[in-house]
């Protein structure tokens, strides 16, 4: 992970840069992004954001049904993300790290976070390399995990019994929505770097030269 942090630190020195930490649900994106933030933060200013702070309200997410297509298409408010995070970040103004609480299904107000001339903005989340966001990033890390690992890992975050089989009906909305993303966008191939996070104890980074 240190070699990856070195690459990020060296990217566009003394300029603000935005780095996506992309991957499927349960890949470990948030933990990876936090680890990178700690390593990078010793040498450059870091701001952490999650796309999960920019969900659409439930009525928008579910208005056309609850299938994979709706999950892929309607989960996030990318216009709000650009207005609250990316536009002020590029201008050197404070960014707002979240505007919506998906659990409470209500808007939230959080203090704006200042940025500096060399700030590294680390954003974790799913679908981060889709066309609406592709030009947003200076670099992208794809956290690569098979669904046979990511589904039980992701489900373990929530109370109650869950089916660990990616093909189970209870996982259909999420797994097939993400399969559409993987098939259409090919984020692993597009990413600047790839991290195989299948084994949490031994993550393997492909720095691609």
WOLIN-V878728 format. One record per pair of residues at least 4 apart in sequence whose ideal C-beta (glycine too) atoms are under 7 Angstrom apart, sorted by the first residue. I is the first residue (numbers start at 1). GAP is how many residues later the second one is. If there is no record, write none. Layout:
BEGIN
i={I,I}
gap={GAP,GAP}
END
This chain:
BEGIN
i={1,1,1,1,1,1,2,2,3,3,3,4,4,4,4,4,5,5,5,5,6,7,7,8,8,8,8,9,9,9,11,11,11,12,12,14,14,15,16,16,16,16,16,17,17,18,18,18,18,18,18,18,19,19,19,19,19,19,19,19,20,20,20,20,20,20,21,21,21,21,21,21,21,21,22,22,22,22,22,22,22,22,23,23,23,23,23,23,24,24,24,24,24,25,25,25,25,25,26,26,26,26,26,27,27,27,27,28,28,28,28,28,29,29,29,29,30,30,30,31,32,32,32,32,33,33,33,33,34,35,36,36,37,37,37,37,40,40,40,41,44,44,45,45,45,46,46,46,47,47,47,47,47,48,49,49,49,49,49,50,50,51,51,51,51,51,52,52,53,53,53,53,54,54,54,54,54,54,55,55,55,55,55,56,56,56,56,56,56,57,58,58,59,60,61,61,61,62,62,64,64,65,66,66,67,68,68,68,68,68,68,69,70,71,71,71,71,72,72,72,76,77,78,78,78,79,80,80,81,81,82,82,83,84,84,84,85,85,85,86,86,87,88,88,88,89,89,89,92,94,94,94,94,95,95,95,96,96,97,97,98,98,99,99,100,100,101,101,115,123,126,127,128,128,129,129,129,129,129,129,130,130,139,140,140,140,141,141,141,141,142,142,142,142,143,143,144,144,144,144,144,145,145,145,145,146,146,147,147,147,148,149,149,150,151,151,151,151,151,152,152,155,155,158,163,163,163,166,166,171,172,173,174,175,176,178,179,180,181,181,182,185,186,187,188,193,193,193,193,194,195,195,196,196,197}
gap={4,34,35,38,202,204,4,37,4,202,204,4,32,189,201,203,4,31,34,35,4,4,200,11,28,32,112,31,34,35,6,127,128,5,126,103,104,103,73,99,101,102,103,103,121,68,71,103,105,118,119,120,101,102,103,118,119,120,121,122,103,108,109,117,120,121,8,11,12,101,102,103,120,122,106,107,118,119,120,121,165,169,4,6,119,120,121,122,102,121,123,126,154,101,125,129,149,153,119,124,125,127,128,116,118,123,170,4,115,117,169,172,4,95,96,114,4,20,94,4,4,111,163,165,4,15,89,91,4,4,4,86,4,9,11,85,4,6,80,5,74,76,71,73,74,73,74,76,48,66,68,72,74,74,4,36,48,72,74,74,75,25,30,72,74,77,50,73,44,45,46,47,22,23,26,27,45,46,20,21,22,45,47,4,5,18,19,20,21,48,4,47,4,14,9,13,14,4,8,6,10,5,4,107,106,4,104,105,108,109,112,4,4,4,102,103,106,105,108,109,51,4,4,54,55,4,4,19,4,5,4,5,4,11,12,15,4,10,11,4,50,4,5,6,7,6,26,32,23,18,19,20,21,17,18,20,14,16,13,16,10,12,8,9,7,8,5,7,4,5,52,54,5,12,4,5,11,56,58,61,51,55,53,50,51,52,50,51,52,54,45,46,49,52,52,54,44,50,51,52,53,4,5,52,53,4,52,4,19,28,18,4,49,4,4,13,15,20,24,4,12,7,9,4,5,7,8,5,9,4,4,4,4,4,4,4,4,4,4,6,5,5,4,4,6,12,13,14,15,12,8,10,7,8,6}
END
